[in-house]
Amino acid sequence: MPALPPPVRTALCALSLLVAGSVVAPVVPRAATPTLTAPDQQTLSRIEATLNAITTLKARFQQIAPDNARTTGTAWLDRPGRMRFAYDKPSQLLLVANDGKVVFHDGELGQTTTIPLERTPLGLLLRPGLRFSGDVAVTGFDRSDGLIRVTLVRAASPGDGSLTLVFNQQPLALRSWSVIDAQGRETHVDLFDVHLGVPVTADLFVPPAED
């Protein structure tokens, strides 16, 4: 099979960033829960509080695809429920979440895809009252090199994929995340030049029109 051209590879990787949890995976045993100490549980509670304290966010991002292709862009979050990922030119990719759905638009291919927000790994970050319990299971926790890594899956369907959030320890702040889909392909996103509590306008989160 010939190699996919860069715009198509980027589009597929961008979509996998969001839909890793929406593909159908084989039935697997329930995910194992790591043994967490009392300080670990306290740290998870602090992370929940830190994420829930985010109202708006604007940041630059770098995405590293499973084939190691790198793209950059600007991300906006307006919690709960809204986000936007605009990829730098010459890419014509745009991801917008609003009204309980995610719309992915590839201007070059002229294609638009819409999926429910709750079927996406990053939908977790946009939830009101985020908790690492109930339908969300913690399957990994690591504290090393000044970073904290928390791996999350859907409790009922861990084989669908996972989301690993990476935080700076001091001060506690979201630094990056990785999504692994049901086929084991990893997409990594680093955040930089992060600004919290920034003013955002409603037009940022207007989904592109479906074709």
Long-range contacts (C-beta under 8 A, 24 or more apart in sequence): 6-69, 7-91, 7-92, 7-106, 7-108, 7-109, 8-109, 9-65, 9-67, 9-69, 10-65, 10-69, 10-71, 10-87, 10-91, 10-93, 11-93, 11-106, 11-108, 11-109, 11-111, 13-63, 13-65, 13-66, 13-67, 13-69, 13-71, 13-187, 14-63, 14-71, 14-85, 14-87, 14-93, 14-95, 14-104, 15-104, 15-113, 16-66, 16-179, 16-181, 16-185, 16-187, 17-63, 17-95, 17-121, 17-122, 17-179, 17-187, 17-189, 18-95, 18-102, 18-104, 18-115, 18-120, 18-121, 18-122, 19-115, 19-119, 19-120, 19-181, 20-120, 20-121, 20-160, 20-161, 20-162, 20-163, 20-179, 20-180, 20-181, 20-182, 20-187, 21-119, 21-120, 21-121, 21-154, 21-157, 21-160, 21-161, 22-115, 22-119, 22-120, 22-160, 23-160, 23-161, 23-181, 23-182, 23-183, 24-182, 25-157, 25-159, 25-160, 25-161, 25-182, 26-159, 27-159, 28-158, 28-159, 30-155, 30-158, 31-137, 31-139, 31-153, 31-155, 31-158, 32-139, 33-137, 33-138, 33-139, 34-138, 34-139, 34-140, 34-141, 36-138, 36-141, 40-141, 40-143, 43-143, 43-148, 44-132, 44-138, 44-141, 44-150, 46-172, 47-132, 47-148, 47-150, 47-165, 47-167, 47-172, 48-130, 48-131, 48-132, 50-167, 50-172, 50-173, 50-174, 51-125, 51-130, 51-174, 52-129, 52-130, 54-79, 54-174, 54-196, 55-79, 55-196, 55-197, 56-196, 56-197, 56-198, 56-199, 56-200, 57-194, 57-195, 57-196, 57-198, 58-194, 58-195, 58-198, 58-200, 59-191, 59-192, 59-193, 59-194, 59-195, 60-191, 60-192, 60-193, 61-85, 61-189, 61-190, 61-191, 61-192, 62-189, 62-190, 62-192, 63-187, 63-188, 63-189, 64-187, 64-188, 64-189, 64-190, 65-187, 66-185, 66-186, 66-187, 75-191, 76-200, 76-204, 76-205, 77-125, 77-126, 78-200, 78-204, 78-205, 79-125, 79-126, 79-128, 80-126, 80-127, 80-128, 81-117, 81-126, 81-128, 82-126, 82-205, 83-122, 83-125, 83-126, 83-205, 84-204, 84-205, 94-208, 96-205, 96-206, 96-207, 96-208, 97-122, 97-123, 97-126, 97-205, 98-205, 98-206, 98-207, 99-207, 101-207, 103-207, 103-208, 103-210, 105-208, 110-211, 111-211, 112-208, 112-209, 112-210, 112-211, 114-207, 114-210, 121-152, 121-161, 121-162, 121-163, 121-179, 122-163, 122-177, 122-179, 124-152, 124-163, 140-164, 143-169, 146-170, 147-175, 148-172
